[in-house]
């Protein structure tokens, strides 16, 4: 009986030992380290991907594969290959050459875009190819576009007109540009959140001009924009008033103050010749007219 139990125990221990050798990652990793190259490490990672030793195996693969990754990048000569090398080997042997190659490819792409008249295309290039050494040239090209009146006129947006007006205050089209800026500012306010504009109360009728007295009863500087036959923008200091003269007609009117927490106001008005009064004040935390 003693002999049988002892034999049985030894058999169980042997089976356990065999299972340990077969199923546990440690003996397999010891065998991998004994030789056989990168393929053994790859097989180990595939078999034991969640093992603590798998990270060590992956690092060995990374180190031993550097030459292959670099050779492939050189052969393809595409920026994504060099980017991949720099990502995998941030301290690699070929890091300087990889950065130079990436920059060279990006610069070649810019060469084909340097005459582009699309700001979106140029800015997309900056986002896609930050490796370029031509960032100064890119910014110069964008500035050239904003300095080109024909380009600005086609683009026809608020930013373009404001930038052009700042750079060329004496331009022959400045009166038209200023009117267009007002029209677009009104459109921008109208496209957002706004409250109802206070009505202009008629005082007397007749005349070639609509004379509007604007009273600012708020604690902020008030800006009123009239977009129509005679687009104008006027600023009124707090607790003061001013008069604006407009050609009679249909107007889109927007009002704002220099406070971020105060709602803009917008409305459409048909102004007739004569005198009108309108007043603005702040009620609670919103911009209100009266």
Helices and strands as residue ranges (DSSP letters): H 2-23, H 25-33, H 38-47, H 52-64, H 66-76, H 79-88, H 95-113, H 119-128, H 135-146, H 149-155, H 158-167, H 174-190, E 194-196, E 201-205, E 209-216, E 222-228, E 232-236, E 240-247, E 249-257, E 264-271, E 274-283, E 286-289
